[in-house]
């Protein structure tokens, strides 16, 4: 996997990582069945590195992740 380089790429990666971890949490609680395989360690690393350079998840990152995931299923 390549690492993000630009600020925009970092924002996309941080938002996706945040959404992916939310999906994984929902799956662990039995609220969601199926979905993509989540690399939790990679997501956590992206969030940590993003935070170090001042990039935090957008407020709607989870909603956008779910929308994109749902579009990919149908």
QUIZIDA-V677969 format. One record per residue. N is the residue number from 0. PHI is phi in whole degrees, 0 to 359 (NA if undefined). PSI is psi in degrees with one decimal (* if undefined). D_FIRST is the distance of its C-alpha to the first C-alpha in Angstrom with 2 decimals. Layout:
n->N phi->PHI psi->PSI d_first->D_FIRST
n->N phi->PHI psi->PSI d_first->D_FIRST
This chain:
n->0 phi->NA psi->134.8 d_first->0.00
n->1 phi->274 psi->152.3 d_first->3.75
n->2 phi->270 psi->148.0 d_first->6.54
n->3 phi->298 psi->150.6 d_first->9.53
n->4 phi->242 psi->-48.1 d_first->12.44
n->5 phi->272 psi->165.7 d_first->15.47
n->6 phi->300 psi->-39.1 d_first->17.44
n->7 phi->294 psi->-42.2 d_first->17.05
n->8 phi->296 psi->-40.0 d_first->13.25
n->9 phi->297 psi->-42.1 d_first->13.60
n->10 phi->298 psi->-44.1 d_first->16.31
n->11 phi->299 psi->-43.4 d_first->14.47
n->12 phi->293 psi->-43.8 d_first->11.60
n->13 phi->296 psi->-44.1 d_first->14.45
n->14 phi->297 psi->-43.5 d_first->16.53
n->15 phi->295 psi->-41.9 d_first->14.12
n->16 phi->298 psi->-41.9 d_first->13.50
n->17 phi->296 psi->-44.8 d_first->17.28
n->18 phi->296 psi->-41.2 d_first->18.07
n->19 phi->296 psi->-41.5 d_first->15.92
n->20 phi->293 psi->-35.0 d_first->17.66
n->21 phi->294 psi->-41.8 d_first->20.94
n->22 phi->299 psi->-44.6 d_first->20.53
n->23 phi->297 psi->-39.4 d_first->19.87
n->24 phi->297 psi->-44.2 d_first->22.94
n->25 phi->298 psi->-38.3 d_first->25.01
n->26 phi->294 psi->-41.4 d_first->24.12
n->27 phi->297 psi->-31.5 d_first->25.16
n->28 phi->272 psi->2.5 d_first->28.44
n->29 phi->80 psi->13.8 d_first->29.07
n->30 phi->276 psi->-19.4 d_first->28.97
n->31 phi->224 psi->140.2 d_first->26.29
n->32 phi->241 psi->134.3 d_first->25.92
n->33 phi->85 psi->-161.0 d_first->22.95
n->34 phi->101 psi->174.7 d_first->19.91
n->35 phi->290 psi->154.5 d_first->16.21
n->36 phi->289 psi->132.6 d_first->14.85
n->37 phi->252 psi->127.3 d_first->13.65
n->38 phi->269 psi->90.4 d_first->11.46
n->39 phi->300 psi->-42.1 d_first->14.06
n->40 phi->299 psi->-42.5 d_first->13.03
n->41 phi->296 psi->-42.8 d_first->9.68
n->42 phi->298 psi->-44.7 d_first->11.95
n->43 phi->296 psi->-41.5 d_first->14.59
n->44 phi->297 psi->-42.9 d_first->12.67
n->45 phi->298 psi->-43.6 d_first->11.67
n->46 phi->296 psi->-41.2 d_first->15.34
n->47 phi->296 psi->-47.1 d_first->16.70
n->48 phi->293 psi->-38.9 d_first->15.04
n->49 phi->299 psi->-43.9 d_first->16.01
n->50 phi->299 psi->-39.0 d_first->19.46
n->51 phi->300 psi->-31.1 d_first->19.88
n->52 phi->258 psi->12.6 d_first->19.64
n->53 phi->86 psi->20.1 d_first->21.80
n->54 phi->247 psi->117.5 d_first->19.60
n->55 phi->248 psi->159.9 d_first->20.58
n->56 phi->299 psi->140.8 d_first->20.02
n->57 phi->294 psi->153.5 d_first->22.40
n->58 phi->299 psi->-28.9 d_first->25.39
n->59 phi->258 psi->18.7 d_first->24.63
n->60 phi->297 psi->-37.0 d_first->20.89
n->61 phi->291 psi->-44.9 d_first->21.74
n->62 phi->299 psi->-43.2 d_first->24.13
n->63 phi->293 psi->-37.7 d_first->21.81
n->64 phi->298 psi->-45.8 d_first->19.08
n->65 phi->296 psi->-43.5 d_first->21.91
n->66 phi->301 psi->-45.4 d_first->23.27
n->67 phi->294 psi->-39.3 d_first->20.10
n->68 phi->296 psi->-44.6 d_first->19.72
n->69 phi->295 psi->-38.7 d_first->23.41
n->70 phi->298 psi->-37.7 d_first->23.31
n->71 phi->290 psi->-20.9 d_first->20.72
n->72 phi->274 psi->-26.8 d_first->23.15
n->73 phi->259 psi->* d_first->26.27
